[in-house]
Every structure is written in C-alpha cells, then in structure tokens.
Amino acid sequence: MNALGIDKSPQDTRVVVAMSGGVDSSTTAALLVDQGFDVIGITLRLTDDAGGRPGACCAGRDVEDARRVADRLGMPHYVLDMRARFREAVIDDFADAYLAGETPIPCIRCNETVKFTDLLGVARDLGADALATGHYARWRRGDDGPELHRGADAARDQSYFLFATTRPQLANLRFPIGELDKETTRALARRHDLPVAAKPDSQDICFVRDGTYGDLVEALRPGASEPGEIVHVDGRVLGRHDGIARFTVGQRRGLGVSARAPLYVVRLEPEHGRVVVGPYAALLCGRFTLGAVNWLDGDALPDDGVGVHVKVRSTMAPVPATVRRHGDDGALVTLDQPCAGVAPGQACVFYRDQRVLGGGWIARGGTDGPP
C-alpha cells in the first residue's frame, strides 16, 4: 500500500493533479513527484485573462504559472479549455441564484461539476488511479469505504467546500497536503524551488472582476434585477433598493436606510421585489430544510434523525444539531441553539468529530425562527 492508500508501487500509480497555478496545488504535485508517483498535471482554463489582478484565481496567468511548475518538476502538463462548461454550470447558476433571493457558493458548484465530475472523467481517460487536489482536507479509508475528514489545520480546513463529493468520487480523490498548515506548504514549495512559492492566495471569486456581485448579475441578466422596497419586518417601508441581487441574508452594511438600531437583511422576497430587514434577533433561526442532500455515512440518512455538528457558513465553528430525512433528497435540520445567518443557497455541512458526513443546500422558504 503506497502513501495514497493504493495497492501499487508509487512508480506504477498514475496520479492526475488539478493544478490551479497556486502554491497549494503546485506543492501537491511536487510532493507526489518527490515520492515517485507517475504524475500528470492538468490545468482548467475557466475564465478569460483577468489581467493579472492580485488575489484572483483562475486568471490567465495561472495557466502559465502551472506550466512553469510542471516544467520545474519535469512532469507532463495539459490545459483543458472549460470556459463554456464553467459558464453554464457555475457562472449562470451564480447569477440565477442571486435573482432567486439566494446566496450561492460558486466554489462548491465548481467542485461538484467541473472538477469532480468532468476532471475526474479526464483522469480516468488518462488511466489515472487517483485525482489529487490542493485542498486542505483529509482522505481516510474507513470500515465502510473512503471517508472525508477536515484538514489538520482548522484555520485552513476546506472540507465545507467538498461536502457534495459523492462516495464514488471520493474513492478516486486524494488530498496530499491535508495534514499540513499553510506555513509548511510554503516552506515545501521553497524547498522544491517552485516559482509560485511566494504567490499570494486567491481571495476573490474568480469570475467577479471589477465592481460588485450585483454588477455582475446585472451584466449577465440585463434588466432582470428590478428596483423595489426595503421593508422592516414590522411592515414599515424604509426605503428603496436597486435590485435584490445586491443583498444577502445577514448583511448589515450598505442597506441604504437609516435607523436608531442596527438593521440586518432578514430575508429576500424576489417574487415581490422586497428586501426585508430587522434587528439581529430576527435573524435567529432554529430549524430549516435542505435540498439535494449528499449523505456520506452508510446507505441513507436515518428517518428518525441523527445527532451531528453542522456549519451553515464556511467560517463558523460547527454547532450541535439533529438532522432528519425530509422528502426524497432533503433533510430537516434542528439546531440545539438558534443561530444567525442561515441563508438560502448556502450549504449546511454535517460533521461527526473530524469526519464530514455530508450536507445539503439551505432551501428558500424552508427556514423558521427559533423552535
């Protein structure tokens, strides 16, 4: 059994590395080459050239950065033009979600479609035994098959963005830097003399260039985001807005209305063109439903419920909850203590200790106040 948990010698194990041109995926490739694996690098061209904008990912220069790393490591490297597929599966979905009053997470959609569906297919066509990425998450072989675990560095853990990975996909995925922290990753990049060792981390959504998310949605769906009313939860009309795509649940700044106490976006009503605001207490939610649930533990989510910890935002700490089956592919989540910022379109991810049990998408209209 080699370091990737595959019953072959490293030199007989072909691994495709998804190379974004950043330090994490580049170090992933370097580690595998150093361990003697048969490594092929693939870079997905997802967007047009971003003009070298600092902090962006998937920019045109990233393709060249990945190529330089592959040359440095002496490994084959290919570029796949996935711009049309990315536009359809991720960018269009992003715009439509905002117009529907949701808060999308395009990085999860990209993993779910372009990377772990399309790229995995390419890896299989190349005869690869595994697809490796630079995510800070961990792959474990459990009693019932492969398991997804949180990254060892809690500050860098990216398992939230991988919840939609299916069990068959997980069997072919590996995350070689999941045991590391960022400082160690950069140190390894310097040790291997990688040209991206000091490259800044990507900070922005790769296809949002200049302006705001609302500007992008308006450009993609001209005229679809109409002005409307900003309404208090008590029914008072407080002002006007320039389109619901410019707001998200939990938002406090930039509301364009004045009040004695802080106001937050409580919900969006696209069917009426309304942004509903209220005090912090109005944000608290104790129960909500999920759609498109992906369950990674056993055959199915139990009908009678299971105790887990959940995250409803990528940056929050997991909190205790009970999850029950709800409909064909949904779930009902009841939090032990209500929390704020449960936004339709965001992901709710289930954990047991360090293991990811799955998750689903928070449904619009499926949130209740404190139970």
N, C-alpha and C positions, 0 to 999 in steps of 0.2 A: 504494500500500500504506500503510494507516494505522498508528498506533502499536501496534495489536493484531495486526498481520500480516494484516489482512483487506483485500481489494482493493476498498474502497469509501471514500468520504469519511467522516470521523467523523460528520457530521450524518445520513448515510444508514445508519449502522451502529447497530443496536439492541443494547444490552447489558443483560442482567439481572444485577444484583449481589445475591449472597446476603448479606443484612445481618443480622448477629447482634446488633447493638446495641453492639458493642465498637469500639475505636478502629481496629483494622486494617481491618475491612470498611467502616467509615464513611469512612476515608481513601481506600480503594479507590474508593468511589462519588464522593468529591469530586474525585479526580484525573481520572476519566473525564468527569464533568460539565465540569470545567475545560477538558478537551481537546475539548469539543464533541460528544461522543457522545450518542446518544439513550438515556438511562439509565432503567431501571426497577428499583426496589428491591423485594426480596421477603424477608420475614422468616418463618422457620418457627417456629411455636409447637410446641415439642417436649415441654415438661413443664408442669405446673401451677405457679402462682406459688411461687417459692422464698423468699418473704418478705423479699426484699432482702438475702439472705445475702451478705456480702462475699466476693469471689473466685469466685462461682459464675458459670456461663454458662447460657444458655437459660432464665434466670429470667424471671418475668412482667414485671419492669420493663424487660427488654431490648427487648421489643416496643415499649414507649413510647419508649425511647432511640432506636431505629432510626427510628421515626416522626418524632421531633424532628429528627434529622439530615436525613431526606428533606425535611422542611419547610424547613429551613435552606438546602438546596441547590436547592429548587424543582423537585423531581423526583417522579414518581408513586411510591407505595409501597403494597404489598399484604401482607397477613398470611395465611398458609396454616396452618390447624389440622391438624398432622400428628401429634398426640399418639397416636392409635391405631396409626398406622403405625410410629412410633418405639418404642412399647411392644413391638410384635410383633417388629420387625426388630433392635432394639438392646437394650432392657432385658431382655426374656425371654431373648435369646441370651446376655447377660451372666450372668444367674443360672444358666442351664443349663450354661454353660461352667465356672463355678466348681464346680458339683456334679460335673462330669466330671473334676475334677482339673486343669483348665486355667487359664491366666491370660489373660483376654480383654482386648482393646483396643477399647472401645466407640467411640472416636473414629474408628477406621478403619472399623468397621462402619457408622457413621453416614454417612461419606463414600461408602462403597461402595453404600449402599442409598438412604437418604432424600435425600441431597444430589445425588450424581452419577448417580442413576437417576431418581428422582421429580422433583427440582427441574429437572434438565436437560429432562425432558419438558415441564414447565410453561414453561420458557424457549422451547422450540420452538413450543409452542402460542401464545405471545405474539409469534411472528415474530422472535425474537432471533437475532442472528448469533453470539452468544457468551454464556457464563455466566462471570462474574468473581467470584472469591472473595478474601478477605484472607489467604490462606495465604502463608507465606514460602517460595515455591518459584518456579521459572522455567520458562516455556514457550519452546521453541525450535523453529524449523522446520528439520528435518534433511533429508538427501538422500532418505530413505525415508518422510518424513512428520513429524508433530509429535513432539517429544521432551519429556520431563520432566527437569528439572535441579534440583539442590539450590539453596536460597536463597543469595543472595550473602553474607549474614551467617550464618556457620557456627553461631553461638550461637543463632540463631533458626530455622534451617532446619527446615521441616516436611515435607520430601519423604517421610520414612519413613511418615507417616500417609496418603500418597497412592498407595502402591505398587499398590493394587488398581484404580486408574483404568485403564480399558481404552483401547486406541488410538482407537476411535471416540469415546469420551467425551472423550479428551484433545484431539481435533480441535476440540471446541467449548468448551473451558475456557481461561481466561486468569487469570494471577496478577500483577496490575499492580504490587504492592509487593514482588515477589520480589527486586528489585535493591536494596532499602532495608534499613537496620537499624532497630531499634525507635525509637531516638532521633530519627532523621529522620522516621519515620512520625508520631510525636507532634508534632514541630515542624510538619509539614504540617497536621495536624489543628488545631493552634493557629492557623496562618496562615489556615485556612479558617473559623476561629471555630466549630468543631464543638463541640456541647455535651458530647461524650464525650471530649474531648482528654485529660483527666486521669483518666479512668476506669481503675481497676485491671484488670490482666489476669485472665482467668479461671484459676483454679488447680485446681479440683476437677472430677471427673466430674459433669455437670450434674444427674443424677438421684440422686446419693448425697447426701442432705440432712444429717441428723443421724446420728451413730453411725458404724459401720464397714461395709465391703463385706459382711462376714459377716452383720451385722444385716439388711441389705437383702435378701440372698439368702434368709435365713430368713423374712422377711416375705413375699417373693414365692413361696416354695416351702415352706410351713409343714411342719415335720417331716421334710423331705427330707434335711437335713444332720444325720446321726446322730453321736453321740459315738463315739470309737474310740481306738485305741492310737497312741502316739508310739513308734516303733521305731528303734533305731540300725541303721545299715547292716550291723553285725555280728550282728544278730538280737536284741539285748537290748531288752526292753521298758522304756522310760524313764519313761513316764507316760501320761496320758490327754489327749484334746483334746475340744473342744465342737463339732467339725464341720470337715471338710476345707476348706470354703469360706472359712475364716478364715486359710488359709495359702496361700503361693505359693512356687514353687521359688526358692531363693536367699535366702529370709527368714532372718534371724538373731535379731532381737529378738521378744520376745513368744511364745516357744515353750513356756514354762511348765515347763521341765525345767532341772535344774542339771547342770553338767559342769565338769571341770577345764579343758578347752579349748573354744573357741567351737564351737558346732554350727550347722549350716545345714540348711534343708529341701532335701533332695536330690531327692525325688520324692513324688508323692501317689498313693495306690492306692485310688481310690474304691470299687472292687469289694470290697475288704477293709476299707474304712473306716480305712486306716492313713496316718499321716504319717511318712515315712521321713527321718531326719536323719543327719548325719555331718559329718566335718571338711571344710574348704574343698576339699581335694584331691578329695573325692568329687563335687564339683560340676563338675569339669572335663569338658568334652565336646568331642570332636574331629570327630564325624560325626553327622548327623541327617537325617531326611527331612521333606519339606514336602508339604502338600496344597494344592489349589486355587491352583496357581501361575499368576500373571499375568506373561507374558513380553512386553516392550515393544520388543524389538530383533529385527527380522527375523520370519520366519514361525513358527519354533518354537525351543524350547530345544534345542541340539545334543545328540545322543545320546552323543557322545564327550566331552562336558564343555567348559566354558569357564572361563577364569580371570577372577575378579571380586573385588571387595571387598564384604563383607556387614556388615550391622548386625543383631543379634538383640535389641537393646534400643534404644529411641529415643535414649537419652542416650549411648550408647557411640560411640567412633570406629570407622569402617569398618575391618575386618581382612581380609587376603587369604584367598581360598578358591577351591575348584573346585566348580562346580555342574553336575550331570548330570541328564538326564531320568530319571524314575523312575515308571513306570506311565503311565496316560493323562494325568493332570493334575498329577503330582507331580514332585519333584526330590530328589536326594541331594546334600547339601552336605558337603564335606570341608574343614575349616579347616586352614590351614597350621600354626597353633599352637592347641591346645585352649584354650577359654575357659570361664568360669563363667557360670551364669545362663541357660543355654539352656532355656527353659521352654515346654512345650506350651501352645498357644493364643496365644503371642506371634508376631509377624511377623518373618520374615527377609527383609531387603530387599537387592537386588543393586545395586551401583554400578560404573560404569567412569568413573574420574575424577569429574566433577561430574554425570554423567548417571545417572538411575535406569533400570535395565534391567528392573525388575520385582521380584517377590518372591513369597512364599507363607507359609502358616501352619505353624508347627512342629507336627508330628504327635505326639500322645500315644503313647508306646511306641516311638517311632522315633528315640530318642537313644541313642548309645553313648558309652562312655568314650573316652579318648584313643586314637587309632589306633596 
